[in-house]
């Protein structure tokens, strides 16, 4: 594993980070709703443009790397219909099935705050580049990560060269 410290807004940093890699875990983000309200341009630059920079660098690779991208539940709005209860270190849904499986990706989008908008924009770019490049799917690593991430209010969108809707279903991940 290679970890590169850089700025996702800077294409040369992204290019340097992706040199010689086969798999990309794109976890870079501006994650504070309050910050997105105070400085929506910066929020957009990191989340939407930063993701586009990653996608463009992957697209330019001789053999495009697979991508695992972490999103957020904020693309689904306020989630007022979900009752939460406190646990030891976080809030979890009262509905046990929802707590185990997370929020399905078929839930309608309803961006809340500039943060939800910038992450939603990035989500759409990831899915479109996946479709365009023919790499959209879930791999085994993505399945495990997605199951954990959903418990923390994140969505994982992953590209894999081993796309099968059946493998996504078997892993308990909503396939879009």
C-alpha positions as a Markdown table, in Angstrom:
| # | Residue | x | y | z |
|---|---|---|---|---|
| 1 | Unk | 0.0 | 0.0 | 0.0 |
| 2 | Unk | 1.2 | 3.5 | -0.9 |
| 3 | Unk | 0.0 | 6.5 | 0.9 |
| 4 | Unk | 0.7 | 9.9 | -0.7 |
| 5 | Unk | 0.2 | 13.2 | 1.1 |
| 6 | Unk | -1.0 | 15.8 | -1.4 |
| 7 | Unk | -3.9 | 17.9 | -2.4 |
| 8 | Unk | -6.7 | 16.3 | -4.5 |
| 9 | Unk | -7.3 | 19.7 | -6.1 |
| 10 | Unk | -3.8 | 19.6 | -7.6 |
| 11 | Unk | -3.6 | 17.4 | -10.7 |
| 12 | Unk | 0.2 | 16.9 | -10.3 |
| 13 | Unk | -0.3 | 15.6 | -6.7 |
| 14 | Unk | -3.0 | 13.2 | -8.0 |
| 15 | Unk | -0.8 | 12.1 | -10.9 |
| 16 | Unk | 2.1 | 11.4 | -8.5 |
| 17 | Unk | -0.2 | 9.5 | -6.1 |
| 18 | Unk | -1.5 | 7.2 | -9.0 |
| 19 | Unk | 1.8 | 6.4 | -10.5 |
| 20 | Unk | 2.1 | 2.6 | -10.9 |
| 21 | Unk | -1.0 | 1.7 | -8.9 |
| 22 | Unk | -3.6 | -0.9 | -9.8 |
| 23 | Unk | -6.2 | 0.1 | -7.2 |
| 24 | Unk | -7.2 | 3.5 | -5.8 |
| 25 | Unk | -9.0 | 4.2 | -2.5 |
| 26 | Unk | -10.3 | 7.7 | -3.0 |
| 27 | Unk | -11.1 | 8.9 | 0.6 |
| 28 | Unk | -10.0 | 12.5 | 0.2 |
| 29 | Unk | -12.8 | 14.9 | 1.1 |
| 30 | Unk | -14.0 | 18.1 | 2.8 |
| 31 | Unk | -16.4 | 16.4 | 5.2 |
| 32 | Unk | -17.9 | 19.2 | 7.4 |
| 33 | Unk | -21.4 | 20.4 | 6.6 |
| 34 | Unk | -20.6 | 23.6 | 8.5 |
| 35 | Unk | -17.5 | 24.3 | 6.5 |
| 36 | Unk | -19.4 | 23.7 | 3.3 |
| 37 | Unk | -21.9 | 26.4 | 4.3 |
| 38 | Unk | -19.1 | 28.9 | 5.2 |
| 39 | Unk | -17.1 | 28.2 | 2.1 |
| 40 | Unk | -19.0 | 26.3 | -0.6 |
| 41 | Unk | -16.4 | 27.1 | -3.3 |
| 42 | Unk | -13.7 | 25.3 | -1.4 |
| 43 | Unk | -16.1 | 22.4 | -0.5 |
| 44 | Unk | -16.9 | 22.0 | -4.2 |
| 45 | Unk | -13.2 | 22.3 | -5.2 |
| 46 | Unk | -12.2 | 19.4 | -2.9 |
| 47 | Unk | -15.2 | 17.1 | -3.3 |
| 48 | Unk | -16.4 | 17.5 | -6.8 |
| 49 | Unk | -13.3 | 18.9 | -8.7 |
| 50 | Unk | -10.9 | 16.7 | -6.6 |
| 51 | Unk | -12.9 | 13.6 | -7.6 |
| 52 | Unk | -12.9 | 14.7 | -11.2 |
| 53 | Unk | -9.1 | 15.1 | -11.0 |
| 54 | Unk | -8.8 | 11.5 | -9.7 |
| 55 | Unk | -11.1 | 10.2 | -12.4 |
| 56 | Unk | -9.3 | 12.0 | -15.2 |
| 57 | Unk | -5.9 | 10.7 | -14.0 |
| 58 | Unk | -7.3 | 7.1 | -13.8 |
| 59 | Unk | -8.8 | 7.6 | -17.3 |
| 60 | Unk | -5.4 | 8.7 | -18.6 |
| 61 | Unk | -3.6 | 5.5 | -17.3 |
| 62 | Unk | -2.5 | 2.9 | -19.9 |
| 63 | Unk | -4.4 | 0.3 | -17.8 |
| 64 | Unk | -7.0 | 2.2 | -15.7 |
| 65 | Unk | -6.8 | 1.4 | -12.0 |
| 66 | Unk | -9.9 | 0.2 | -10.1 |
| 67 | Unk | -11.4 | 2.7 | -7.8 |
| 68 | Unk | -13.1 | 2.6 | -4.4 |
| 69 | Unk | -14.7 | 5.9 | -3.6 |
| 70 | Unk | -16.3 | 6.8 | -0.3 |
| 71 | Unk | -19.4 | 9.0 | -0.4 |
| 72 | Unk | -21.8 | 10.1 | 2.3 |
| 73 | Unk | -25.4 | 9.7 | 3.5 |
| 74 | Unk | -25.9 | 13.4 | 3.1 |
| 75 | Unk | -26.7 | 12.8 | -0.6 |
| 76 | Unk | -30.0 | 11.3 | 0.7 |
| 77 | Unk | -31.1 | 14.4 | 2.6 |
| 78 | Unk | -32.0 | 14.7 | 6.2 |
| 79 | Unk | -33.2 | 11.1 | 6.6 |
| 80 | Unk | -36.0 | 12.2 | 8.8 |
| 81 | Unk | -37.8 | 8.9 | 8.4 |
| 82 | Unk | -35.0 | 7.0 | 10.0 |
| 83 | Unk | -35.2 | 6.7 | 13.8 |
| 84 | Unk | -31.7 | 6.6 | 15.5 |
| 85 | Unk | -30.6 | 5.5 | 18.9 |
| 86 | Unk | -27.3 | 6.2 | 20.6 |
| 87 | Unk | -24.8 | 3.3 | 20.9 |
| 88 | Unk | -21.3 | 3.3 | 22.6 |
| 89 | Unk | -19.7 | 5.7 | 20.0 |
| 90 | Unk | -22.3 | 6.6 | 17.4 |
| 91 | Unk | -25.9 | 6.7 | 16.5 |
| 92 | Unk | -27.5 | 3.6 | 14.8 |
| 93 | Unk | -30.9 | 3.0 | 13.2 |
| 94 | Unk | -33.5 | 1.4 | 15.5 |
| 95 | Unk | -34.6 | -0.7 | 12.6 |
| 96 | Unk | -32.3 | -3.8 | 12.8 |
| 97 | Unk | -32.4 | -4.6 | 9.1 |
| 98 | Unk | -31.5 | -1.0 | 8.3 |
| 99 | Unk | -28.7 | -1.1 | 10.9 |
| 100 | Unk | -27.3 | -4.3 | 9.4 |
| 101 | Unk | -27.6 | -3.4 | 5.7 |
| 102 | Unk | -27.4 | 0.4 | 5.6 |
| 103 | Unk | -29.4 | 2.8 | 3.5 |
| 104 | Unk | -30.0 | 1.3 | 0.0 |
| 105 | Unk | -28.6 | 3.1 | -3.0 |
| 106 | Unk | -32.1 | 3.0 | -4.6 |
| 107 | Unk | -33.2 | 5.7 | -2.1 |
| 108 | Unk | -34.0 | 8.9 | -3.9 |
| 109 | Unk | -31.3 | 11.6 | -3.9 |
| 110 | Unk | -32.1 | 14.8 | -2.0 |
| 111 | Unk | -28.9 | 16.8 | -1.5 |
| 112 | Unk | -28.8 | 18.8 | 1.8 |
| 113 | Unk | -26.2 | 21.5 | 2.2 |
| 114 | Unk | -23.4 | 22.4 | -0.2 |
| 115 | Unk | -21.6 | 19.4 | 1.2 |
| 116 | Unk | -24.4 | 17.0 | 0.0 |
| 117 | Unk | -24.3 | 18.8 | -3.3 |
| 118 | Unk | -20.6 | 18.5 | -3.8 |
| 119 | Unk | -20.5 | 14.8 | -2.8 |
| 120 | Unk | -23.6 | 14.1 | -4.9 |
| 121 | Unk | -21.9 | 15.7 | -7.9 |
| 122 | Unk | -18.8 | 13.6 | -7.2 |
| 123 | Unk | -20.9 | 10.4 | -6.9 |
| 124 | Unk | -22.5 | 11.1 | -10.3 |
| 125 | Unk | -19.1 | 11.6 | -11.9 |
| 126 | Unk | -17.8 | 8.3 | -10.4 |
| 127 | Unk | -20.8 | 6.4 | -11.7 |
| 128 | Unk | -20.7 | 8.0 | -15.1 |
| 129 | Unk | -17.0 | 7.4 | -15.6 |
| 130 | Unk | -17.5 | 3.8 | -14.4 |
| 131 | Unk | -20.2 | 3.3 | -17.0 |
| 132 | Unk | -18.3 | 5.1 | -19.7 |
| 133 | Unk | -15.1 | 3.1 | -19.1 |
| 134 | Unk | -17.1 | -0.2 | -18.6 |
| 135 | Unk | -15.6 | -0.7 | -15.1 |
| 136 | Unk | -18.6 | -0.1 | -12.8 |
| 137 | Unk | -19.1 | -2.9 | -10.3 |
| 138 | Unk | -18.4 | -4.2 | -6.9 |
| 139 | Unk | -15.4 | -6.3 | -6.0 |
| 140 | Unk | -14.7 | -8.3 | -2.9 |
| 141 | Unk | -12.7 | -5.5 | -1.2 |
| 142 | Unk | -15.5 | -3.0 | -2.0 |
| 143 | Unk | -18.1 | -5.4 | -0.6 |
| 144 | Unk | -16.4 | -5.7 | 2.7 |
| 145 | Unk | -15.7 | -1.9 | 2.9 |
| 146 | Unk | -19.2 | -1.1 | 1.8 |
| 147 | Unk | -20.7 | -3.2 | 4.5 |
| 148 | Unk | -18.6 | -1.5 | 7.2 |
| 149 | Unk | -19.0 | 2.0 | 5.6 |
| 150 | Unk | -22.8 | 1.9 | 5.5 |
| 151 | Unk | -22.8 | 1.5 | 9.3 |
| 152 | Unk | -20.9 | 4.8 | 9.5 |
| 153 | Unk | -23.2 | 6.7 | 7.2 |
| 154 | Unk | -21.1 | 6.4 | 4.1 |
| 155 | Unk | -21.7 | 4.9 | 0.7 |
| 156 | Unk | -19.0 | 3.2 | -1.2 |
| 157 | Unk | -19.0 | 3.3 | -5.0 |
| 158 | Unk | -16.4 | 1.0 | -6.5 |
| 159 | Unk | -15.1 | 0.0 | -9.9 |
| 160 | Unk | -13.9 | -3.5 | -10.5 |
| 161 | Unk | -13.0 | -5.4 | -13.6 |
| 162 | Unk | -14.9 | -8.4 | -12.2 |
| 163 | Unk | -18.4 | -7.0 | -12.5 |
| 164 | Unk | -21.3 | -9.3 | -11.7 |
| 165 | Unk | -24.6 | -8.2 | -10.4 |
| 166 | Unk | -24.9 | -11.5 | -8.6 |
| 167 | Unk | -21.7 | -10.9 | -6.6 |
| 168 | Unk | -23.1 | -7.6 | -5.4 |
| 169 | Unk | -26.4 | -9.2 | -4.4 |
| 170 | Unk | -24.6 | -12.1 | -2.6 |
| 171 | Unk | -22.6 | -9.5 | -0.6 |
| 172 | Unk | -25.8 | -7.8 | 0.4 |
| 173 | Unk | -25.0 | -4.6 | -1.5 |
| 174 | Unk | -27.6 | -2.7 | -3.4 |
| 175 | Unk | -26.6 | -2.8 | -7.0 |
| 176 | Unk | -27.5 | 0.3 | -9.0 |
